Amino acid sequence: MEQEIRLLGIACEGKSIFPLCGELDPTVVRRAAAAAGLAVDRPPVAAAALDLPELPARPPVLCAGCPHRGVFQLLSKKKAAVSGDIGCYTLGLLPPLSAIHSCGCMGAGIGVAHGAAKAGIGERMVAVIGDSTFYHTGMPALANVAYNRANVLTIILDNRTTAMTGHQSNPGTGITLQHQETEVIELEPLVRALGIRHIATVDSYDVAGLEKAYKELMAHDEPAVLVARRECALLPEIRKRWVALEVVEESCTGCGICFRIGCPAILKSEEMDAKSGKPLALIDADACTGCEVCAQVCPHDAILTRDQIREAREHQPASCSTPIDGGN
Ligand SMILES: Cc1ncc(C[n+]2csc(CCOP(=O)(O)OP(=O)(O)O)c2C)c(N)n1
């Protein structure tokens, strides 16, 4: 913008005032503006100097219902060596999932896994990459993996959109950025054409299915691709289908396994389990999308599935029934 404004013949300063590196938070902006002689209404105040109550920590996590969660709970469980990439799924590197161990720039993940495999890391490398990033810069790296027969398992996290930057279309969606229909570049034939012989596609919400495919693909000492496919839960048409799940308090033991999938819709209840003294799980009905990943990992069947909720509601007297679709 600075350049364009100058080209219009209007005096403009930008990079000469504000730092080129680092985050432009309000304190940095205010300080730089004041140093450049711009009028700032108040002197910069460090947040610590303000007499404010301590805010609860709110570290970034994958959204409730994020289709990437199932893959990361699996990789975390398997303690796999994972090379990551750039997109919403980069959040898989943070606790409690902590399932990504390296991350460079868009498209670097597969290449890093390839390099580690060729350098003899001693364990099977897994690379995770989003659909958009794969079309953008993952394809050459995967061709390299296939051609050089590196035993990398590449997991393409296909949420049918470019979620992190605002749901733009990509070559897998069949719509151009000008909203015109176009030819989809299907992932599986594309990957096969690049020279991958072992390919599986699984619904990202199918926890057992993901584990089965992972085991099968890891059994081959060859390049392999797992496509984990499910639409981003925040796409407008998917939002309409959200159904909040419920915890059956009598069945929950406070074991905490559901807390470990890092879903912001699963809260710690103030109710404690009588035996373990640990907090029971509680589902935030406003945030839950009903993806059922938590219900699948719960070893006590303490989280009702959509079908179970629907069934329970059908048996309720009419006056008590609440709408299922879009009810929350
Ligand atoms: C070189 C480069 N170009 C663009 C970006 C901005 N960017 C960040 S994530 C992303 C796409 C992520 O989409 P996808 O791989 O489908 O993952 P999702 O967020 O949907 O999980 C883009 C374009 C970037 N980080 N680096």
The ligand as an SDF file (V2000), in Angstrom:
LIG
                    3D

 26 27  0  0  0  0  0  0  0  0999 V2000
    4.2010  -19.1280    1.3250 C   0  0  0  0  0  0  0  0  0  0  0  0
    2.9110  -18.9220    2.0440 C   0  0  0  0  0  0  0  0  0  0  0  0
    1.8170  -18.5370    1.3750 N   0  0  0  0  0  0  0  0  0  0  0  0
    0.6380  -18.3680    2.0350 C   0  0  0  0  0  0  0  0  0  0  0  0
    0.5730  -18.5570    3.3840 C   0  0  0  0  0  0  0  0  0  0  0  0
   -0.7360  -18.3090    4.1090 C   0  0  0  0  0  0  0  0  0  0  0  0
   -1.3560  -19.5570    4.5250 N   0  0  0  0  0  0  0  0  0  0  0  0
   -1.2800  -20.0080    5.7900 C   0  0  0  0  0  0  0  0  0  0  0  0
   -2.0780  -21.4450    5.9870 S   0  0  0  0  0  0  0  0  0  0  0  0
   -2.5530  -21.4780    4.3720 C   0  0  0  0  0  0  0  0  0  0  0  0
   -3.3960  -22.5630    3.7780 C   0  0  0  0  0  0  0  0  0  0  0  0
   -3.8460  -23.6120    4.7020 C   0  0  0  0  0  0  0  0  0  0  0  0
   -4.7850  -24.4240    4.0500 O   0  0  0  0  0  0  0  0  0  0  0  0
   -4.7650  -25.9880    4.1820 P   0  0  0  0  0  0  0  0  0  0  0  0
   -3.4220  -26.5180    3.8730 O   0  0  0  0  0  0  0  0  0  0  0  0
   -5.8780  -26.5340    3.3630 O   0  0  0  0  0  0  0  0  0  0  0  0
   -5.0160  -26.2410    5.7270 O   0  0  0  0  0  0  0  0  0  0  0  0
   -6.2790  -25.8580    6.6710 P   0  0  0  0  0  0  0  0  0  0  0  0
   -6.0070  -24.4960    7.2330 O   0  0  0  0  0  0  0  0  0  0  0  0
   -7.5070  -25.9040    5.7990 O   0  0  0  0  0  0  0  0  0  0  0  0
   -6.2800  -26.9040    7.7110 O   0  0  0  0  0  0  0  0  0  0  0  0
   -2.0800  -20.3620    3.6890 C   0  0  0  0  0  0  0  0  0  0  0  0
   -2.3250  -20.0850    2.2650 C   0  0  0  0  0  0  0  0  0  0  0  0
    1.7450  -18.9670    4.0650 C   0  0  0  0  0  0  0  0  0  0  0  0
    1.7380  -19.2130    5.3790 N   0  0  0  0  0  0  0  0  0  0  0  0
    2.8930  -19.1360    3.3830 N   0  0  0  0  0  0  0  0  0  0  0  0
  1  2  1  0
  2  3  1  0
  2 26  2  0
  3  4  2  0
  4  5  1  0
  5  6  1  0
  5 24  2  0
  6  7  1  0
  7  8  2  0
  7 22  1  0
  8  9  1  0
  9 10  1  0
 10 11  1  0
 10 22  2  0
 11 12  1  0
 12 13  1  0
 13 14  1  0
 14 15  2  0
 14 16  1  0
 14 17  1  0
 17 18  1  0
 18 19  2  0
 18 20  1  0
 18 21  1  0
 22 23  1  0
 24 25  1  0
 24 26  1  0
M  CHG  1   7   1
M  END
$$$$
